[in-house]
Amino acid sequence: MARNHTQQEDVGQLLNETGKSSILHAEFAQALGELSRGENAAATLERNLAQLEKKLDEILASFETTDSTTVEGSGLPGNGSQPT
């Protein structure tokens, strides 16, 4: 009765046959390390972007408040009042 090989077993056998197992393991470990650093950098960028977005929202809100007050006080069209 023939045994079914899993993909992992096939890869393991191939690594052992080529004699490059340790090199491939080292390269794989390096790739995982680089991936981890990349994910950390992306998370940091996302946090910084969220903080920047919050600050921009605050600035825009302050301009909207200032513009609303200026327009209402001047009687300019656009706030529902008519110029005199």
N, C-alpha and C positions, 0 to 999 in steps of 0.2 A: 504494500500500500504506500503510495507516494505521499510525502508530506508537503503541504502547501507552505511556501515561504512567504513571510510578510515582507513588505517593502523595507522595513527597518533591518530585518535579517539580511536581505539582499545587499543593502548599503553597507552593513557591517562586514559582510563577507568580501565585498569589493574593496573596502578599505584595508582589510587584512591582506588581501591578495596583492594589492599594489605596494604595500609597505609604506604608505604615506599617511597612515592613520594619525600619527602625532602632529604632522604638519597641518592636515585638514582640521583637526581638533583645535589647534592653535589659531588658525585662520577663522574658524567659526567663533571661537571665544572672542577674538578681536572684533569681528563683525557685530557680535552681540553687545560688546562694550561700546562700540561706536553708535549703535542704534540706541542704547540707553542714554548716552550723552546727547544725542539728537533729540530724543523725547524730552529730556530735561530742559534743553534749550528752547524747544517749542513751548513747553509749559510756562517757562519764564517769559517768553515773548507774549503769550496769551495774557498773562497777569498784567504785564506792562501795558499792553494794548487796552485792556479793560480799565485800568487806572486812567489812561489818557482819554479814553472815551468818556469816562465820568467827568473829568475836568472840562472837556470840551462841552459837554451837556450843561455844566454849571455856567460856563462862560456864555453860551448861547442863551440860556435862561436869563442871565443878568442883562444881556442886550435886549431881549424881548421886553423885559420889565422897563428898562430905560426908554426904549422906543415907544412903548405904550404911554408912558407918562409924558413924554415930549409931545407926541401927537395930540393927546387929549388936551394938554395945556395950550397948544398953539391954535386949536380949532381947524387944523388941516383935515381935508377929506380922508376917509379911510378908517375912521373910528366911529362912523355913524353920525357925526355932527356936521352941520353945514357951515361953511365959512361965512363970516358976517361982513 
